[in-house]
Structures are given as structure tokens and as C-alpha cells.
Amino acid sequence: MARTNTPPGSYLSGKAGNLVFVQNGDEVIVRSLPKPRKPESWSEKQQQQRKRFQAARLFYTEVRDQVVTPIWKLSATRKLTAYNLFLKANLGAFDKNGELADYSRLHFSMGSLPLPLQLNASRTVEAPDKVTIRWNPTPQTKAESNSDELLCMWAKPNQQIGPVATASFREDGQSMLALPETTDEEAWNLYLFFKNSSGTSYSNDKHVAL
């Protein structure tokens, strides 16, 4: 394996002869093309990990433009690209068969902006088609601002919606959202996170099963 630096703004990735070029931040890693392996040469554990990784990569592709590019790229470094960060954070949500098995381990946002304290969401008998979200509106650190906006993602099998801007801000302390319309009985998973007014900083997300 060898490493080389690329000029700012350039990108190099692909295959040339028996060499593979992989972009890793500002570096390009050059590896020899691995010899093809017959399917029967993979152990059961290797096959399971392969299915899990392929499923996570497919999920990355599905949300890359809406989520990874605007949010995760802000946390990327020379060593960890947005792609690396996203897969590392989400791989554990997929099981050995490549199925999305644990929505509590799925993540749509990450960043240094703190979440407010006492953030929670719930449905009520009086308004089953609505979700009430509450939090402590008082900033706890200098990084927080009253103008930080609440965003959300909705997810269930084979469907993701968002990010949705709620027009609710940290200073409000609460928000009410309507559940997305659905034609099946699958429960929604809600992911709550905040961004600053300039869109240059995001928080990690919080999962709520509804």
C-alpha cells in the first residue's frame, strides 16, 4: 500500500490495471487489486459481515444527497470522510442478514452542536396523529443559541422522510409535528436534531420510537 497527496479540490478514485485508488480525505491510498475470491471461500462470519456492510452502503446511497452531504461533511477530517463517518456510525443498525434491525442505532445527524436537555417526544390519546416534542429551552453552553432550529427525520422499513425543518427553535421549548401519512401499519421512528442559523453546525440526533 502507498499514499499520495492530491491538490486541494481534486479527487482521485478508481482502478487502473492492477492498482486501486481510494480517496481518504486529502490523501489517496493506492493498493494492489485483490485477487478474486470464490464465494465458497468466504467463511459464514465473513459472508454475514459482507451483507451487513453492503446494506449499510446501500442505505448511505439512499440518503447521501439529503443527509450525508449537507450534515456529515461538516464533521469530516483528512482521515475520516463523511462516507467513513456515516458507515461507522450506522453499521451496527444492520444485522447479519443485511436487514435494518435496530432503529435505535441508526443515525441521520452528527455534530458538535449540543442537544437541549430533557428532549423528548410523545403521542397522546387526544391527538394520535400528532407528536408533541418538548425540551429545556435554556442554553447550557456558548455553542448553543436561541435561534438553533429543530429538524427531524422520519424512518420506517423502506422509507425515510426528511430532513424536515420544523420552524421551531431552541428558545421555544416545544414543537408539535403531524405524523406522515401512511398506507400501512408500520410504526414510525423519529430522529430529532438541531442546526444553527447559518447551517454550519448540527447536533447528534435522538431516536424516538412512536
Secondary structure, DSSP 4 states (H G I P E B T S, - for coil): -EEEE--TT----EEETTEEEEEETTEEEEEEPPPP--GGGS-HHHHHHHHHHHHHHHHHHHHIIIIITTTGGGG--SSS-HHHHHHHHHGGGB-TTS-B--GGG--S---SSPPPTT-EEE--SS-TTEEEEE---S--STT--TTPEEEEEEEETTEEEEEEEEEEEGGG-EEEEEPPP-SS-PPPEEEEEEE-TTSS-BPPPEEEE-
